[in-house]
Amino acid sequence: ASVSSSGTASASSASSTSSLVETVSGFVIAKGDKMIVTMNVDELDILSIKKGLSAEISLDAVENAVFSGEIMRVSGNASASGGVAQYPVEIVLDKTEDMLSGMNASVEIIIEQAEDVLVVPLTAVMDEGEKSYVYTGYDESKEELTGKVEVTLGCSDEKNVEIRSGLSEGDSIYYQIMGSEESSKNEGDRMKGTGMPDGME
């Protein structure tokens, strides 16, 4: 696709989160007012999963509701599925009257969170090898991005990414929008998520 316009954004302070999404087969009732979700995590992701991490659970049968949980157990015994090792992970959460054993659910495990960090749109970041860059200017006469600045990235979601160094809050950045007919402006969408300070898991 050809580049037909450029977008601008301001680096803004917000919260950011990095997560792993899996689909689980159902619930198993635990003691009293608790429920346990059992899910399998691929070997490529299991090293990021630790006891005590937070999780958000959505039930197929309960619309517009998200339940909070916490990883209580990560098994070291794997099973094979399609040639990939999978490890059982158990998540505990408070039971509500809407929850029944066996309900299907989606689980989002939050593997990294940061509060009051600098974020920019993910599409504004260019990767070259192991380094990442943003552009801080735009030459209208040449229709070229200018002011290339190297940045250090932190955690991200599907829309935004944390900038740990290279920019300051309020800095303007420019990036190319593929297939757009008009210039657009994005004042830095804020990410959902609050949690541990920057650099902690």
C-alpha positions in Angstrom: 0.0 0.0 0.0 1.2 3.5 -0.7 1.7 6.2 1.9 -0.8 9.0 1.3 -0.6 11.0 4.5 1.1 11.5 7.8 -0.2 11.4 11.4 0.9 13.4 14.4 0.8 12.6 18.0 1.9 14.0 21.3 3.8 11.8 23.7 1.6 11.5 26.8 1.7 10.1 30.3 -0.5 7.1 30.9 -0.5 3.5 32.1 0.6 0.7 29.9 0.3 -3.1 30.1 1.6 -6.2 28.3 -0.5 -9.3 28.4 -0.9 -12.8 27.2 -4.4 -14.0 26.0 -5.4 -17.6 26.0 -8.7 -19.4 25.8 -9.6 -21.9 28.5 -12.1 -24.8 28.5 -14.0 -24.1 31.7 -14.1 -23.5 35.4 -13.6 -25.9 38.3 -15.3 -25.1 41.6 -12.8 -24.6 44.4 -13.5 -24.1 48.1 -16.4 -22.0 49.3 -16.7 -18.7 47.4 -13.7 -19.3 45.1 -13.4 -20.6 41.5 -10.4 -21.9 39.7 -9.7 -21.5 36.0 -7.3 -24.1 34.5 -5.6 -23.2 31.2 -2.7 -24.5 29.2 0.2 -22.1 28.2 2.6 -22.9 25.4 6.3 -23.4 26.2 7.1 -20.1 24.3 5.1 -18.1 26.8 5.4 -20.1 30.1 8.6 -18.5 31.3 6.7 -15.2 31.5 4.0 -16.7 33.7 4.6 -16.6 37.5 2.6 -17.2 40.6 0.9 -14.0 41.9 0.5 -12.3 38.5 -2.9 -10.7 37.9 -5.4 -11.9 35.3 -8.7 -10.7 33.8 -11.3 -13.3 33.0 -14.3 -12.9 30.6 -17.0 -15.5 30.5 -18.7 -16.4 27.2 -22.0 -16.8 29.1 -21.8 -13.5 31.0 -21.7 -10.5 28.7 -20.0 -7.2 29.4 -18.3 -8.4 32.6 -14.6 -8.8 33.4 -13.5 -10.7 36.6 -10.2 -10.2 38.4 -8.1 -13.2 39.3 -4.6 -14.2 40.3 -2.3 -17.0 39.3 -2.1 -19.5 42.1 -0.1 -22.4 40.5 2.2 -22.9 37.5 2.8 -26.6 36.8 6.3 -27.8 35.8 4.8 -30.9 34.1 4.1 -30.4 30.4 1.8 -32.2 27.9 2.4 -32.2 24.2 -0.1 -30.7 21.7 0.8 -30.5 18.0 4.5 -30.9 18.9 4.4 -28.0 21.3 4.8 -28.5 25.1 1.9 -27.0 27.1 2.0 -26.3 30.8 -1.1 -26.1 33.1 -1.7 -22.8 34.9 -4.4 -22.3 37.6 -6.0 -19.0 38.3 -8.2 -18.3 41.4 -11.0 -15.7 41.4 -14.0 -14.8 43.6 -17.2 -16.7 42.7 -20.3 -14.8 41.7 -23.8 -16.1 41.2 -23.4 -15.9 37.4 -20.5 -18.4 37.4 -21.1 -22.1 36.8 -18.7 -25.0 36.6 -17.7 -25.7 33.0 -18.3 -22.3 31.5 -15.9 -21.3 28.7 -13.8 -18.2 29.2 -11.0 -16.0 27.9 -8.2 -15.2 30.2 -5.8 -12.2 29.9 -2.8 -12.6 32.1 -1.0 -9.3 32.8 2.7 -10.1 32.6 3.9 -6.5 32.9 2.3 -3.2 34.0 3.6 0.4 34.4 1.9 3.5 35.8 2.6 7.2 34.8 4.8 6.3 31.9 5.3 7.9 28.5 3.3 6.3 25.7 3.0 6.9 21.9 1.0 5.1 19.2 2.6 1.8 18.3 2.4 2.7 14.6 4.7 5.7 15.2 7.7 3.5 16.1 10.0 2.2 13.4 12.3 -0.8 14.0 15.7 -1.1 12.4 17.5 -4.3 13.6 17.5 -4.2 17.4 17.0 -0.4 17.6 13.7 1.6 17.5 13.1 5.1 16.3 10.5 7.8 16.1 10.4 11.0 13.9 9.9 14.4 15.5 9.4 16.5 12.3 7.8 16.5 8.9 9.1 18.3 5.8 5.9 19.2 3.9 7.8 20.4 0.8 9.5 17.0 0.4 6.8 15.0 2.1 9.4 13.3 4.3 9.6 12.5 7.9 12.5 14.3 9.7 14.1 14.4 13.2 14.8 10.7 13.6 15.3 9.9 17.3 16.3 6.6 18.9 14.0 5.5 21.7 13.9 2.7 24.3 10.7 0.8 24.4 8.8 -0.7 27.4 5.6 -2.7 27.5 2.9 -2.3 25.0 -0.6 -3.3 24.0 -2.1 -3.5 20.5 -2.3 0.3 20.0 0.4 2.0 22.2 3.9 1.5 23.5 5.8 2.8 26.4 8.8 5.0 25.7 11.4 4.7 28.5 13.9 7.1 27.0 14.4 9.3 24.0 11.3 11.5 24.3 9.7 13.8 26.9 6.0 14.3 27.6 4.4 16.7 25.2 7.0 16.1 22.4 5.4 15.9 18.9 6.1 12.9 16.8 5.1 12.2 13.1 4.5 8.9 11.4 3.1 7.5 8.1 -0.4 6.3 7.7 -0.8 3.6 5.1 -3.8 3.9 2.7 -5.3 7.0 4.4 -6.7 9.9 2.3 -6.6 12.6 4.9 -4.2 13.7 7.6 -5.2 12.6 11.1 -4.2 13.7 14.5 -4.0 11.5 17.6 -3.4 13.1 20.9 -2.1 9.9 22.4 -4.7 7.3 23.3 -4.4 6.2 27.0 -3.9 2.6 27.8 -6.1 0.6 30.1 -4.3 -0.8 33.1 -2.9 0.2 36.4 -0.4 -1.7 38.5 3.2 -2.0 39.4 5.8 0.8 38.8 7.8 0.9 35.7 10.4 -1.8 35.4 8.7 -4.3 37.7 6.8 -7.5 36.8 
